[in-house]
Amino acid sequence: MFLSRYLFSRNNDYICQQCRTFSSSRIIKAGDRHLPRQLPSSPARTRFAPSPTGYLHLGSLRTALFNYLIAKATGGQFLLRVEDTDTKLSADLAKKRTVADAEERLYSDLKWAGLQWDEGPDIGGPYGPYKQSQRTALYQQHAEQLLQSNHAYRCFCSSEKLNELAQRRAKLGLPSDYDRTCEGLPVPQSDERASTGEAFVIRLRVPPEAPEYIDLVYGPVGKPNHSRKAYNLGEALYEDPILLKSNGLPTYHLANVVDDHHMRITHVVRAVEWMSSTPKHLTLYKALGWKAPEFAHVGLLQDSSRQKFSKRKGDLDIRKFADEGIFPEALLNYVALFGWSHTNKSDVFSLSDLTRSFDLKFTKGNTVVEPHKLIYLQKKHAAKHISEGGREFQIIVDRVFEAIRQEFENPVWNHPLKSYRGHLSGDELRSLIASVLQYTAKNYTTPKAFFDNYKYLFYNEPLPYFGLNTKLIEMHATCASLWPHLRLVNSNLRQVPHEEWTDGVINEKTQEIISEVKFALQRDCDESDRIDEKAVYKSISSYLRLAVARGGSGPPMHTTMALLGREVSLKRLEELADSLAAQFPEQPES
């Protein structure tokens, strides 16, 4: 298990492979003095724009959260936009790229997390529609505008020609950029070929120099001067990305820019893998005469083998966390620490705390995600909910109640001991759960873990003893065996009547038992031997915990026995006495 200080493994000089070619020569090493750290003084408009090609995972939740926080911290608006143009592809391609229920899951998972949007597909807004599949005409309009202004051109090259070009360049170790075969076509000829129905795409005419900009994470970013027509191994290389496909649908580059402009987006936080696309987007903004938003490119989230998490592989699907009982605020707290630096003394934040504390102190480099920090934060949020009581505490009680019910009432579950405290009504069982939670608040993580740790409290029949011999060896006083005197524990506790079987009375009786056992031990030992009262107390406590809780952790034993009740507690003490008599026949039975 890694220590928490190793949880976030960051390499400040790391640049992902996809962006290495772009970034290594184009990020100006000017230091953090150029980076704005304060939030904008005016309300920001931000957006989260996923595609329905997979479920919400940790990386996409982090992107949504950062954009949400910038908007809410400045009194602005947070938008949800669905980039679903893949659904309008051919049936086969759409089936491969989209997940049937991804959009509905997106809505429910974001709501579960507490990230409510101000505008979106389901609630509308002044700049809708908020699904790209419903905005095709707008993209086509702006593509035509770019043609008219000579910032774009039609490309009639067949897919076969482009594949051949890509294969040839791959053999040379070159990127599969376009060679601008169609860039020089006279406009009348291009118009004529298009009017006859010949298939074409529209490409952006990338200028010789990419525009510079200030990235909110990396600072000044720009492209060095180069020839308009760069040659490499005899090959002409041009980026010239496709803006509009032959079926009339936009690519990400065009749709993203058009939507952000029309929806008045002021700030964009996205993963560093999109950093290489930003110059193309800025070129589009300039060509269309629009002001670009501010950009912040944050590092990727990686697993322990430093592989990027993938939504298509279901890596860390948010629903899995919810199903396990992770609190939404704990998960948001967790992902907020991936790429954001704060000066607070504690890492524990509620969503409102994050909103008050958030600024633009993003950190460079990728983050290796480990689970230990999440467990720590889950415990902290659980302790707060339990101490405060109220609705959140009742939700925990209900989740634990359901976990216990499912554990024992599942017809396919074949546990050797199915007898549990079924005599308790629903309210009584909830009351028991609430009491245990209050005593164990600092250790609560999930409903299943709670049941696994304290299942001895919910059985009528005792569980098997685990590690019995090890416990027995530890339970000896200095000069004489403790076993002959343990019958005092059972007999004295039997003297407590049912109506007085309470936490306080059991604690008092236990203290009396310890004094009696100490006196008995002193009587059996030489006067020169000293009886260690702490050792006696520890041995008696271990005996009780072994009998009543099967050696498990939990509330103090007098509290545990009060929660279990007199009948169950005494029965378990008798069970242990029988086990001791069987394993140590020379010792008298209680």
C-alpha positions as CSV (number, residue, x, y, z in Angstrom):
1,M,0.0,0.0,0.0
2,F,1.4,3.4,-1.0
3,L,1.6,6.2,1.6
4,S,-0.7,9.1,0.9
5,R,2.3,11.3,0.0
6,Y,3.0,9.1,-3.0
7,L,-0.7,9.3,-4.2
8,F,-0.3,12.0,-6.7
9,S,2.8,11.3,-8.8
10,R,3.4,14.3,-10.9
11,N,6.2,15.0,-13.4
12,N,6.2,18.7,-14.1
13,D,8.2,18.3,-17.3
14,Y,5.9,15.6,-18.7
15,I,4.1,16.1,-22.0
16,C,1.9,13.3,-23.4
17,Q,3.1,11.5,-26.5
18,Q,0.4,12.9,-28.7
19,C,1.3,16.5,-27.8
20,R,5.0,16.0,-27.6
21,T,5.8,17.1,-31.2
22,F,3.6,20.2,-30.8
23,S,4.4,21.2,-27.2
24,S,8.1,20.5,-26.9
25,S,9.1,23.3,-29.3
26,R,6.2,25.6,-28.8
27,I,5.8,26.1,-25.1
28,I,7.8,29.2,-24.2
29,K,9.7,28.4,-21.0
30,A,8.9,31.7,-19.3
31,G,8.0,30.5,-15.8
32,D,4.8,30.8,-13.9
33,R,5.0,34.6,-13.6
34,H,2.9,34.8,-16.8
35,L,0.1,32.6,-15.4
36,P,-3.1,34.3,-14.1
37,R,-3.9,32.8,-10.7
38,Q,-7.0,34.8,-9.8
39,L,-10.4,34.1,-11.1
40,P,-11.9,36.4,-13.7
41,S,-13.5,39.5,-12.3
42,S,-16.6,39.1,-14.4
43,P,-19.1,36.1,-14.5
44,A,-17.6,33.3,-16.5
45,R,-19.5,31.0,-18.9
46,T,-18.1,27.5,-19.1
47,R,-19.3,24.2,-20.5
48,F,-18.9,20.5,-20.2
49,A,-19.2,18.9,-23.7
50,P,-19.0,15.1,-23.6
51,S,-19.9,12.7,-26.4
52,P,-22.2,9.7,-25.8
53,T,-19.4,7.2,-26.6
54,G,-18.9,6.0,-23.0
55,Y,-19.9,6.7,-19.4
56,L,-18.7,9.4,-17.2
57,H,-15.4,8.5,-15.5
58,L,-13.0,10.2,-13.2
59,G,-11.2,12.2,-15.9
60,S,-14.4,13.6,-17.4
61,L,-15.9,14.3,-14.0
62,R,-12.7,16.3,-13.1
63,T,-13.2,18.3,-16.4
64,A,-16.8,19.0,-15.6
65,L,-16.0,20.0,-12.0
66,F,-13.2,22.5,-12.9
67,N,-15.5,24.1,-15.5
68,Y,-18.4,24.2,-13.0
69,L,-16.2,25.7,-10.3
70,I,-15.0,28.6,-12.5
71,A,-18.5,29.4,-13.4
72,K,-20.0,29.2,-9.9
73,A,-17.1,30.9,-8.2
74,T,-17.6,34.0,-10.4
75,G,-21.3,34.0,-10.4
76,G,-21.5,32.8,-14.0
77,Q,-23.2,29.9,-15.8
78,F,-22.2,26.3,-16.4
79,L,-23.5,24.7,-19.6
80,L,-24.0,21.1,-20.6
81,R,-23.6,20.3,-24.3
82,V,-23.8,16.9,-25.9
83,E,-21.4,16.4,-28.8
84,D,-23.4,13.6,-30.5
85,T,-22.6,14.0,-34.2
86,D,-21.4,10.4,-34.2
87,T,-25.1,9.3,-33.9
88,K,-25.7,10.6,-37.4
89,L,-23.1,8.4,-39.0
90,S,-23.9,5.2,-40.8
91,A,-25.7,2.7,-38.6
92,D,-22.6,0.4,-38.3
93,L,-20.2,3.3,-37.3
94,A,-22.8,4.8,-34.9
95,K,-23.2,1.4,-33.2
96,K,-19.5,1.0,-32.8
97,R,-18.9,4.5,-31.4
98,T,-21.9,5.2,-29.3
99,V,-23.3,3.6,-26.1
100,A,-27.1,3.3,-26.1
101,D,-27.8,4.7,-22.6
102,A,-24.7,6.9,-22.3
103,E,-26.6,10.2,-22.6
104,E,-29.2,9.3,-20.0
105,R,-26.4,8.0,-17.7
106,L,-24.6,11.3,-18.2
107,Y,-27.5,13.3,-16.9
108,S,-28.1,11.0,-13.9
109,D,-24.4,10.7,-13.0
110,L,-23.8,14.5,-13.1
111,K,-26.9,15.1,-11.0
112,W,-25.8,12.4,-8.5
113,A,-22.4,14.2,-8.2
114,G,-24.2,17.5,-7.6
115,L,-23.0,19.3,-10.7
116,Q,-26.3,20.9,-11.9
117,W,-26.1,22.8,-15.2
118,D,-27.7,26.1,-15.9
119,E,-28.4,25.4,-19.6
120,G,-28.5,22.1,-21.4
121,P,-30.3,19.6,-23.7
122,D,-32.9,18.7,-21.1
123,I,-33.6,22.2,-19.6
124,G,-33.0,24.4,-22.6
125,G,-31.5,27.9,-22.5
126,P,-31.1,31.0,-24.6
127,Y,-28.4,29.6,-26.9
128,G,-29.8,26.1,-27.7
129,P,-30.2,23.6,-29.0
130,Y,-27.5,22.0,-26.8
131,K,-27.0,18.8,-28.9
132,Q,-24.7,19.0,-31.9
133,S,-26.8,16.7,-33.9
134,Q,-29.5,19.5,-33.9
135,R,-27.1,22.3,-35.1
136,T,-25.9,20.9,-38.4
137,A,-27.3,23.8,-40.5
138,L,-25.3,26.3,-38.3
139,Y,-22.0,24.5,-38.9
140,Q,-22.7,24.3,-42.7
141,Q,-23.4,28.0,-42.7
142,H,-20.1,28.9,-41.1
143,A,-18.2,26.4,-43.3
144,E,-19.6,28.2,-46.3
145,Q,-18.5,31.5,-44.8
146,L,-15.0,30.2,-44.5
147,L,-15.0,29.2,-48.1
148,Q,-16.2,32.6,-49.2
149,S,-13.4,34.3,-47.2
150,N,-10.8,32.0,-48.6
151,H,-9.9,30.6,-45.2
152,A,-11.1,27.1,-46.3
153,Y,-11.2,25.1,-49.5
154,R,-13.0,22.1,-50.9
155,C,-11.0,18.8,-51.1
156,F,-12.2,16.3,-53.7
157,C,-9.5,13.6,-53.0
158,S,-10.9,10.1,-52.7
159,S,-10.6,8.1,-49.5
160,E,-8.4,5.7,-51.5
161,K,-6.0,8.5,-52.5
162,L,-5.8,9.7,-48.9
163,N,-5.2,6.2,-47.6
164,E,-2.4,5.7,-50.0
165,L,-0.9,9.0,-49.0
166,A,-1.2,8.1,-45.3
167,Q,0.4,4.7,-45.9
168,R,3.3,6.1,-47.8
169,R,4.0,8.7,-45.1
170,A,3.7,6.1,-42.3
171,K,6.5,4.1,-44.0
172,L,8.6,7.2,-43.9
173,G,7.8,7.9,-40.3
174,L,5.9,11.1,-41.1
175,P,2.5,12.3,-39.8
176,S,-0.5,11.8,-42.2
177,D,-1.0,15.4,-43.0
178,Y,-2.5,16.5,-46.3
179,D,-0.5,17.5,-49.4
180,R,-2.9,20.2,-50.5
181,T,-3.6,18.6,-53.9
182,C,-6.9,20.5,-54.1
183,E,-5.9,23.7,-52.3
184,G,-4.9,25.4,-55.6
185,L,-8.1,24.6,-57.5
186,P,-9.7,27.7,-59.0
187,V,-12.9,28.7,-57.3
188,P,-15.1,28.4,-60.4
189,Q,-13.8,24.8,-61.0
190,S,-14.3,23.9,-57.4
191,D,-17.9,25.3,-57.5
192,E,-18.6,23.4,-60.7
193,R,-17.4,20.1,-59.4
194,A,-19.4,20.5,-56.2
195,S,-22.6,21.5,-58.2
196,T,-22.4,18.2,-60.1
197,G,-22.6,16.2,-56.9
198,E,-19.0,15.2,-56.7
199,A,-18.1,14.3,-53.1
200,F,-15.9,16.7,-51.2
201,V,-14.9,17.8,-47.7
202,I,-14.1,21.3,-46.6
203,R,-10.6,21.8,-45.1
204,L,-9.2,24.7,-43.1
205,R,-6.4,26.6,-44.8
206,V,-3.8,26.7,-42.0
207,P,-1.7,29.8,-42.1
208,P,2.1,29.8,-42.0
209,E,2.3,30.6,-38.3
210,A,-0.1,29.5,-35.6
211,P,-1.4,32.2,-33.3
212,E,0.2,32.5,-29.8
213,Y,-1.9,32.4,-26.7
214,I,-1.6,32.3,-22.9
215,D,-2.6,28.9,-21.6
216,L,-3.8,29.1,-18.0
217,V,-1.6,26.1,-17.1
218,Y,1.4,26.3,-19.3
219,G,1.7,30.0,-19.9
220,P,2.7,31.5,-23.3
221,V,2.3,29.1,-26.1
222,G,3.3,29.7,-29.7
223,K,4.6,28.2,-32.9
224,P,8.0,29.2,-34.3
225,N,8.2,30.6,-37.8
226,H,8.4,28.1,-40.6
227,S,7.9,28.0,-44.3
228,R,4.4,27.9,-45.6
229,K,5.3,24.8,-47.5
230,A,7.4,22.5,-45.2
231,Y,9.2,19.6,-46.9
232,N,10.3,16.5,-45.1
233,L,12.0,13.6,-47.0
234,G,10.5,15.1,-50.2
235,E,7.0,15.2,-48.8
236,A,5.0,18.4,-48.5
237,L,3.3,18.6,-45.1
238,Y,0.2,20.6,-44.3
239,E,-2.1,20.2,-41.3
240,D,-5.2,21.6,-43.0
241,P,-7.8,19.7,-40.9
242,I,-11.2,18.7,-42.3
243,L,-14.0,21.0,-41.0
244,L,-17.0,19.6,-42.8
245,K,-17.2,15.9,-43.9
246,S,-18.6,14.7,-47.2
247,N,-21.9,13.8,-45.5
248,G,-22.3,17.4,-44.4
249,L,-21.5,16.8,-40.7
250,P,-18.9,18.8,-38.9
251,T,-15.7,17.5,-37.3
252,Y,-14.9,18.3,-33.7
253,H,-12.8,21.3,-34.7
254,L,-15.6,23.2,-36.4
255,A,-18.4,22.2,-34.2
256,N,-16.5,23.0,-31.0
257,V,-15.5,26.5,-32.1
258,V,-18.9,27.4,-33.5
259,D,-20.7,26.2,-30.4
260,D,-18.4,27.9,-27.9
261,H,-18.8,31.2,-29.8
262,H,-22.6,31.1,-30.1
263,M,-23.0,29.9,-26.5
264,R,-20.8,32.8,-25.3
265,I,-18.2,30.5,-23.6
266,T,-15.5,32.5,-21.9
267,H,-13.3,29.8,-20.3
268,V,-12.5,26.2,-21.4
269,V,-10.8,23.7,-19.2
270,R,-9.9,20.5,-21.0
271,A,-7.3,17.7,-21.0
272,V,-3.8,18.4,-22.3
273,E,-4.4,15.9,-25.2
274,W,-6.4,18.7,-26.8
275,M,-3.5,21.2,-26.6
276,S,-2.3,20.3,-30.1
277,S,-5.7,21.3,-31.5
278,T,-5.8,24.7,-29.9
279,P,-3.8,26.5,-32.6
280,K,-6.3,25.2,-35.2
281,H,-9.2,26.4,-33.1
282,L,-7.6,29.8,-32.6
283,T,-7.1,30.0,-36.4
284,L,-10.8,29.4,-36.8
285,Y,-11.7,32.0,-34.3
286,K,-9.6,34.6,-36.1
287,A,-10.9,33.5,-39.6
288,L,-14.5,33.9,-38.4
289,G,-13.7,37.2,-36.7
290,W,-14.6,36.0,-33.2
291,K,-12.9,36.4,-29.8
292,A,-11.6,33.1,-28.4
293,P,-12.2,32.0,-24.9
294,E,-9.4,31.4,-22.3
295,F,-7.9,27.9,-22.4
296,A,-6.6,25.7,-19.6
297,H,-5.1,22.3,-20.4
298,V,-4.8,20.1,-17.4
299,G,-2.9,16.8,-17.2
300,L,-4.3,13.4,-17.9
301,L,-5.3,10.9,-15.2
302,Q,-3.4,7.7,-15.4
303,D,-3.6,4.3,-13.8
304,S,-0.7,2.7,-11.8
305,S,1.0,1.6,-15.1
306,R,0.8,5.2,-16.3
307,Q,-1.8,4.4,-19.0
308,K,-4.5,6.9,-19.7
309,F,-8.0,6.1,-18.3
310,S,-10.4,5.3,-21.1
311,K,-14.2,5.8,-21.0
312,R,-14.6,3.2,-23.8
313,K,-13.0,0.6,-21.5
314,G,-15.2,1.6,-18.6
315,D,-12.2,2.7,-16.5
316,L,-13.4,4.0,-13.1
317,D,-17.0,4.5,-14.3
318,I,-18.7,7.0,-11.9
319,R,-21.7,4.7,-11.4
320,K,-19.4,2.1,-9.8
321,F,-18.4,4.6,-7.1
322,A,-22.0,5.5,-6.5
323,D,-23.1,1.8,-6.3
324,E,-20.3,1.1,-3.8
325,G,-21.6,3.8,-1.5
326,I,-18.9,6.5,-2.1
327,F,-20.3,10.0,-1.3
328,P,-20.6,12.3,-4.2
329,E,-18.9,15.1,-2.3
330,A,-16.0,12.8,-1.4
331,L,-15.6,11.9,-5.1
332,L,-15.7,15.5,-6.1
333,N,-13.2,16.3,-3.4
334,Y,-11.0,13.6,-4.7
335,V,-10.9,14.6,-8.3
336,A,-10.6,18.3,-7.4
337,L,-7.1,17.5,-6.1
338,F,-6.0,16.1,-9.6
339,G,-4.3,19.1,-11.1
340,W,-5.4,21.9,-8.7
341,S,-3.2,23.4,-6.0
342,H,-4.6,25.1,-2.9
343,T,-3.2,26.7,0.2
344,N,-5.8,25.4,2.7
345,K,-4.5,23.4,5.7
346,S,-6.8,20.5,4.9
347,D,-7.6,18.6,1.7
348,V,-11.2,18.0,2.8
349,F,-13.7,20.1,0.9
350,S,-17.4,20.1,0.3
351,L,-18.6,21.4,-3.0
352,S,-19.5,24.7,-1.4
353,D,-16.0,24.8,0.1
354,L,-14.5,24.2,-3.3
355,T,-16.5,26.9,-4.8
356,R,-15.3,29.4,-2.2
357,S,-11.7,28.3,-2.4
358,F,-11.2,27.7,-6.1
359,D,-8.8,29.7,-8.2
360,L,-6.7,29.1,-11.3
361,K,-3.7,27.5,-9.6
362,F,-3.6,24.5,-11.9
363,T,-0.6,22.2,-11.8
364,K,1.4,20.8,-14.7
365,G,1.8,17.2,-15.6
366,N,-0.2,14.0,-15.4
367,T,-1.6,12.4,-12.2
368,V,-1.3,8.8,-11.2
369,V,-4.6,7.9,-9.5
370,E,-4.5,5.7,-6.4
371,P,-7.5,4.8,-4.2
372,H,-6.0,5.5,-0.8
373,K,-6.7,9.3,-0.9
374,L,-10.3,8.6,-1.8
375,I,-10.7,6.3,1.2
376,Y,-9.2,8.9,3.5
377,L,-11.6,11.6,2.1
378,Q,-14.6,9.2,2.3
379,K,-13.9,8.6,6.0
380,K,-13.6,12.4,6.7
381,H,-16.9,13.1,4.9
382,A,-18.6,10.2,6.7
383,A,-17.5,11.3,10.1
384,K,-18.9,14.8,9.4
385,H,-22.3,13.4,8.2
386,I,-22.6,11.1,11.1
387,S,-21.7,13.8,13.7
388,E,-24.1,16.3,12.2
389,G,-27.0,13.8,11.9
390,G,-29.8,14.9,9.6
391,R,-30.5,13.8,6.0
392,E,-27.0,12.7,5.0
393,F,-26.8,10.5,8.1
394,Q,-30.1,8.9,7.4
395,I,-29.0,8.2,3.8
396,I,-26.0,6.3,5.2
397,V,-28.2,4.3,7.6
398,D,-30.6,3.4,4.7
399,R,-27.7,2.3,2.5
400,V,-26.3,0.1,5.3
401,F,-29.8,-1.3,6.0
402,E,-30.2,-2.2,2.3
403,A,-26.7,-3.8,2.2
404,I,-27.5,-6.0,5.2
405,R,-30.9,-6.9,3.8
406,Q,-29.4,-8.0,0.5
407,E,-26.6,-9.9,2.3
408,F,-29.0,-12.1,4.2
409,E,-32.1,-12.2,2.0
410,N,-30.5,-12.9,-1.4
411,P,-31.9,-16.4,-2.3
412,V,-28.7,-17.4,-4.2
413,W,-26.5,-16.6,-1.2
414,N,-25.4,-19.8,0.5
415,H,-23.8,-18.7,3.8
416,P,-23.5,-21.4,6.4
417,L,-25.1,-19.1,9.0
418,K,-28.2,-17.5,7.7
419,S,-29.7,-16.8,11.1
420,Y,-29.4,-13.2,11.8
421,R,-31.2,-10.7,13.9
422,G,-34.4,-11.2,12.0
423,H,-36.5,-10.5,15.1
424,L,-35.6,-6.9,14.8
425,S,-38.1,-4.7,12.9
426,G,-36.9,-2.4,10.2
427,D,-36.9,0.5,12.6
428,E,-35.1,-1.4,15.3
429,L,-32.4,-2.6,12.8
430,R,-32.0,1.0,11.6
431,S,-31.7,2.1,15.2
432,L,-29.0,-0.5,15.8
433,I,-27.2,0.6,12.6
434,A,-27.3,4.3,13.7
435,S,-25.9,3.4,17.1
436,V,-23.0,1.5,15.7
437,L,-22.3,4.2,13.2
438,Q,-22.0,6.8,15.9
439,Y,-19.5,4.7,17.7
440,T,-17.5,3.9,14.6
441,A,-17.9,7.1,12.6
442,K,-14.2,7.7,12.0
443,N,-13.8,4.3,10.3
444,Y,-16.9,4.3,8.0
445,T,-16.1,3.8,4.3
446,T,-18.9,2.0,2.5
447,P,-22.0,-0.1,3.4
448,K,-20.4,-3.4,2.4
449,A,-17.2,-2.6,4.4
450,F,-19.4,-1.6,7.4
451,F,-21.2,-5.0,7.3
452,D,-18.0,-6.9,6.8
453,N,-16.4,-5.2,9.8
454,Y,-19.3,-5.5,12.2
455,K,-21.3,-8.4,10.9
456,Y,-21.1,-10.0,14.4
457,L,-23.6,-7.4,15.6
458,F,-26.2,-8.6,13.1
459,Y,-26.1,-12.4,13.7
460,N,-28.1,-14.2,16.3
461,E,-25.9,-17.3,15.9
462,P,-22.2,-16.7,16.5
463,L,-19.7,-16.6,13.8
464,P,-16.7,-19.1,13.8
465,Y,-13.7,-18.1,15.9
466,F,-10.8,-16.9,13.9
467,G,-7.3,-17.0,15.3
468,L,-8.5,-18.5,18.5
469,N,-5.2,-20.1,19.6
470,T,-3.3,-17.0,19.0
471,K,-5.6,-15.1,21.3
472,L,-5.5,-17.7,24.0
473,I,-1.7,-17.6,24.1
474,E,-1.8,-13.9,24.7
475,M,-4.2,-14.2,27.7
476,H,-1.9,-15.1,30.6
477,A,-1.0,-13.1,33.6
478,T,2.6,-12.8,34.9
479,C,2.7,-15.6,37.5
480,A,-0.3,-17.7,36.9
481,S,-2.7,-18.7,34.2
482,L,-5.7,-16.5,33.8
483,W,-8.0,-19.2,32.6
484,P,-9.1,-20.7,35.9
485,H,-10.5,-17.2,36.8
486,L,-12.3,-16.4,33.6
487,R,-15.4,-18.2,34.9
488,L,-15.8,-15.1,37.0
489,V,-16.5,-13.1,33.9
490,N,-19.4,-15.2,32.7
491,S,-20.9,-15.8,36.2
492,N,-20.7,-12.1,37.2
493,L,-22.3,-10.9,33.9
494,R,-25.1,-13.4,34.4
495,Q,-26.0,-11.5,37.5
496,V,-27.0,-8.4,35.5
497,P,-30.8,-8.6,34.9
498,H,-32.3,-8.0,31.5
499,E,-33.8,-4.6,32.5
500,E,-30.4,-3.4,33.7
501,W,-28.4,-4.6,30.7
502,T,-27.2,-1.2,29.6
503,D,-23.9,0.3,28.5
504,G,-23.2,1.9,31.9
505,V,-24.1,-1.1,34.1
506,I,-22.1,-3.5,31.9
507,N,-19.1,-1.2,32.1
508,E,-19.3,-1.0,35.9
509,K,-19.7,-4.8,36.2
510,T,-16.7,-5.3,34.0
511,Q,-14.6,-3.1,36.3
512,E,-15.7,-5.2,39.2
513,I,-14.8,-8.4,37.4
514,I,-11.3,-7.0,36.7
515,S,-10.8,-6.2,40.4
516,E,-12.0,-9.7,41.4
517,V,-9.7,-11.4,38.9
518,K,-6.8,-9.3,40.0
519,F,-7.5,-10.2,43.7
520,A,-7.7,-13.9,42.8
521,L,-4.5,-13.8,40.8
522,Q,-2.7,-12.1,43.7
523,R,-3.9,-14.8,46.0
524,D,-2.5,-17.5,43.8
525,C,0.9,-15.8,43.4
526,D,3.8,-15.2,45.7
527,E,3.7,-11.9,47.6
528,S,6.8,-10.8,45.7
529,D,5.0,-11.1,42.4
530,R,3.4,-7.9,41.1
531,I,0.1,-8.3,39.3
532,D,-0.1,-5.8,36.4
533,E,-3.7,-4.5,36.4
534,K,-3.3,-3.2,32.9
535,A,-2.4,-6.7,31.7
536,V,-5.5,-8.1,33.5
537,Y,-7.7,-5.5,32.0
538,K,-6.3,-6.2,28.5
539,S,-6.8,-9.9,28.9
540,I,-10.4,-9.6,30.1
541,S,-11.2,-7.2,27.3
542,S,-9.6,-9.5,24.8
543,Y,-11.6,-12.4,26.2
544,L,-14.8,-10.5,25.9
545,R,-14.1,-9.3,22.4
546,L,-13.1,-12.7,21.3
547,A,-16.4,-14.1,22.7
548,V,-18.8,-11.5,21.7
549,A,-17.2,-10.0,18.6
550,R,-15.1,-12.9,17.5
551,G,-12.0,-10.8,17.9
552,G,-13.3,-8.1,15.5
553,S,-12.9,-4.4,15.9
554,G,-15.7,-2.1,16.9
555,P,-17.3,-0.1,19.8
556,P,-16.0,-0.7,23.3
557,M,-17.1,-4.2,24.6
558,H,-19.6,-2.9,27.2
559,T,-21.2,-0.9,24.3
560,T,-21.1,-3.9,22.0
561,M,-22.8,-6.2,24.6
562,A,-25.4,-3.5,25.2
563,L,-26.1,-3.3,21.5
564,L,-26.3,-7.1,21.1
565,G,-28.5,-7.6,24.2
566,R,-28.2,-9.9,27.2
567,E,-29.3,-13.1,25.6
568,V,-27.0,-13.0,22.6
569,S,-24.0,-11.7,24.7
570,L,-24.3,-14.5,27.3
571,K,-24.8,-17.1,24.7
572,R,-21.6,-16.2,23.0
573,L,-19.7,-16.2,26.3
574,E,-20.9,-19.7,26.9
575,E,-19.9,-20.7,23.4
576,L,-16.3,-19.5,24.1
577,A,-16.2,-21.3,27.4
578,D,-17.2,-24.5,25.6
579,S,-14.5,-23.9,23.0
580,L,-11.9,-23.3,25.7
581,A,-12.9,-26.5,27.6
582,A,-12.6,-28.5,24.4
583,Q,-9.2,-27.1,23.4
584,F,-7.8,-26.9,27.0
585,P,-9.4,-29.8,28.9
586,E,-7.2,-29.3,31.9
587,Q,-8.9,-25.9,32.5
588,P,-12.3,-26.0,34.3
589,E,-15.4,-25.0,32.4
590,S,-17.2,-21.7,33.3
